[in-house]
Amino acid sequence: MVLEFKHKPEIPSSVKMILGNISITSTASLQLSSPLFHGESELPASSTLLMGAPLSSRNSSSLSNLKVARRLVVHSKRISGLEEAIRIRRRIRTSFTENGCMFNNGNATLDYWSPKSYRERELRTSTTSKKRPPLRRGKVSQRLPVPDHIPKPPYVGTKLLPEISKEHQIHDSEGLARMMAACEFAARVVDFAGTLIRPSVTTNEIDKAVHQMIIDAGAYPSPLGYGGFPKSVCTSVNECMCHGIPDSRQLQDGDIINIDVTVYLNGYHGDTSKTFLCGNVNPALQRLVKVTEECMYKGIAVCKDGALFRKIGKRISEHAEKYGFGVVERFVGHGIGTVFHSEPLIFHERNDKPGHMVEGQTFTIEPILTLGTTDCITWEDNWTTLTADGSPAAQFEHTILITRTGAEVLTKYSEGEKKA
């Protein structure tokens, strides 16, 4: 279960280019003066304006009113290396027609392009998918009972959100054996939940089945009662980033759904999540899901005793940016063991946080990637968190154990897949 990192995120300055008398303004800005183009677009300070071939036309009179500026004025301001690194690489392309440039009412224009905007257009124009209605909350059924004989975490019975433990969780041999058992069981549960996904099934039905599997094994569903969370599993559909509450909404053909399972078994929590495809999912969403899982494994691959925690976010961001996807900053991975959420906090985007990994430590890596904005809104239930622009989001999560030479994925149950 992903942990919310509560701080006010840095909002990058707007970058605006007015073509006609081109001017670009930003905290790190370029200002260009040219009367050649008209229209509006956006351009990051580090981008290069590529003009392409000279304008040409079979009808020279159509260009007779265009005048080329004789002077180009460039002003720039220094920005931090970190801020510049966080910017997704973008580029400008010129849209050409038969005559070498696209015209709008006789005026030459530039078309702004970035990997992210391309992905959004690809999703909107996909012929294989129907326009998705925005996610709406369905009816939430009553909390499911847990037998009295099943041990419960200490936070059960109060609606207060527990404090994040400051202690990193490192286990002795007996504790590690219990931790591994809890994680392996969580992996089996999430895969079982994945077999239930099909159009017309409700997320409430998934919750009931997962709840029953967990209590039948003598374990407790960790989300149930955590800070007042009313269900045994998180089900986050389409634009829901995380913490979706199971309800009466039926899954639709073409949906994606993240199922986040945490179990409390023999005094230890095991935490994992996967994003599944429901029916015929369009290629843009399939790519988002695939790259999100790849990002998780990229982050795991840098982990070992002595490695800096910030390497995780750097590696995840590098891979996500290749495809134009955003990495959500607000929700982080966390230490886990006898305590559900503890230090260290694992940031999935580029960061300069201090700290290094220690052999025997257990924590989660659980990046959330989006097809559009990484800004989010939270419903009045104080849990369900959606992308602010309604664009889809995907997440994957593993609990890992730090070893001397690498990391062991604990939330897998096939022996051949244990080593990362």
Secondary structure, DSSP 8 states (H G I E B T S, - for coil): --EE--S--------EEEETTTEEESSS------SS--EEE---TT------S----SSGGGGTT----S----------HHHHHHS---EEE----TTSS-EETTEE--EEE-HHHHHHHHHHH-TTS------------------TTS---TTTT--S----B-S--B--HHHHHHHHHHHHHHHHHHHHHHHT--TT-BHHHHHHHHHHHHHHTT-EETTTTGGG--SSSEEEETTEEE-----S-B--TT-EEEEEEEEEETTEEEEEEEEEE-SS--HHHHHHHHHHHHHHHHHHHT--TT-BTHHHHHHHHHHHHHTT-EE-SSEEEEE-SSSSSEEEEE--S------B--TTBEEEE--EEESS---EEE-TTS--EEETT---EEE-BEEEEE-SSSEEE-S---GGG-B-
